[in-house]
Amino acid sequence: MARQRKLTPERKALIQSLLSHYKPEDAQDVQAMLRDLLGDTIQQMLEAEMDDHLGYSKYDYKNKHTDDSRNGYSPKTVTSSAGDIPIDVPRDRKGDFEPQSVKKNQTDISNIEDQVLSMYAKGMTTRDISAHLQSIYGVDASAEMISRMTDRILPIAKEWQNRPLAKKYAVVFMDAVHFNVRQDGRTVKKAVYVAIGTRLHGHREVLGLWVGGNESAKYWVGVLNEIRNRGTEDIFI
């Protein structure tokens, strides 16, 4: 019998939020949802790696200081716990580009998929995403490459967080999960704040995830203000 994978609190919260955003109807929809998220993120990581390799972003020719250039893509399929994911690996004309997130002969991404998904459960801040990318790539990654990659991934991570909310909710439940993370060379305690709303017809959805310091009333006020700013006008309970 296969051993059941233990879910961390952050991963549970992430999956709940994704379920709310994609509204899957069955297990196949859930698998497709995770494949989309993994595929989109890894694709942006590969694009940022090529930007770093060439020294300039796509179409940013004024900053091009190399005789090498982009040369299309090679299709590739990688395997994850959610199934097969098609990606397009960038090529350069000289053939020197060696991607690190998904290496040339690598077809299994299970070693990084948890780290990729966890970026979406860490509050989606620039610092958190950069820290996760640094963990994936290790000490050889330049600060510039991590910055390029963060700039590409951050909009994807924030898309669902900033989606408009319903005007009215019957109930909104709020809680926080605490965990330790490495920050500036030391271990600090962080809290993931989770808000789950129940609509008038009974449908439940995760309104968002926020990362802060220790749980406090002041921080919850900020969370509620953001929920209001995203369109919610009334909460009955």
Number of C-alpha atoms within 10 A of each C-alpha: 3 4 5 6 6 8 10 10 15 22 18 13 23 22 20 17 24 21 18 18 16 14 13 15 9 8 9 10 14 18 15 17 20 22 20 15 16 21 20 16 22 23 20 18 24 21 22 27 23 24 20 18 18 20 18 18 17 14 8 10 9 8 11 15 10 9 8 15 19 16 12 12 12 10 10 13 14 16 15 19 13 17 11 17 21 15 19 16 20 21 19 17 12 11 11 10 16 16 18 14 17 19 12 12 6 13 15 17 19 13 10 19 19 13 15 18 20 20 25 28 25 25 22 22 18 14 14 21 27 23 18 20 23 17 13 17 14 10 9 7 15 13 12 12 21 22 17 20 23 23 16 17 23 18 12 16 21 14 9 17 20 14 13 14 18 18 14 16 22 16 17 18 12 15 12 20 15 17 12 11 15 13 12 8 7 8 10 12 13 19 21 24 23 22 22 20 22 20 17 14 8 11 11 17 20 23 26 27 23 20 21 16 13 13 17 10 8 8 16 18 11 12 19 15 12 14 20 17 13 17 14 17 13 13 16 9 9
